[in-house]
């Protein structure tokens, strides 16, 4: 078990006071069998009314509403968690799903719904690429997913991107470059093209050895993926680091599309040139 403290500070600065629209905050980690949330504190400057709710995926979402203009906005999140995920997990996949292809049970298929559907259709290029990992028919399900995970991480060069948005899988494949969110999106879309239910995860990467991609110092924000396998449930894949399992990962939000899992989203009312800059500082430490 690892005792971790996460400090995530987002700062917006403006050249003049602007009206701040409601801001959507996804900063509270998702509690699970191997992740215990001990405390979570979000402070917003200037003063705001903060309300909490759960979205359709069960993510904790805070909405900050502001009463007066300001020339800055600071969102300061401090979290204390205990992480006990196994470094080398064993997945108890149901016998009917051990070999690919397999068919989800009708209820599972219905509930997975949009998580089985491609979000970035490209005319079949990605499916052809993903099909290249299928060694035979049938083939071992977990080995196939591990191969695709390693294929994304090995075939795409990691590159941090500060600009907003996510590349399409086709853009990532053609450029051979991508951030963690680009690689996670490529992996999710690839396995969906083969019939798997999959979702994007955003959260934090804990990297005490300072050897993992996507990390700054001992930790940073990160994006990865989960695939639903009968019997085992949601299995974690981090294509950026070609790893399986959540030993170094603290999930905050799961979503069909990475756009739905951004840590902070919002708007302001004022001239476009009023925006000066935005900075994010994240510390993950034991």
Secondary structure, DSSP 8 states (H G I E B T S, - for coil): -EEEEEEEEEEEEEEEEEEE--EEE--S---BTTEEEEEEEEEEES-EEEEEEE-TTS-EEEEEEESS-EEEEEEEEEEEEEE---TT------GGGSEES----HHHHHHHGGGGS-SS--TTHHHHHHHTT--SSSEEHHHHHHHHHHHHHHHSEE----SSS---HHHHHHH-EE-HHHHHHHHHHHHHHTT--EEEEEEEEE-TTS-STT-STTEEEEEEEEEEETTTEEEEEETTTTEESSTTEEEEEEESSGGGG-SEE--EES-GGGEEEEEEEEEEE-
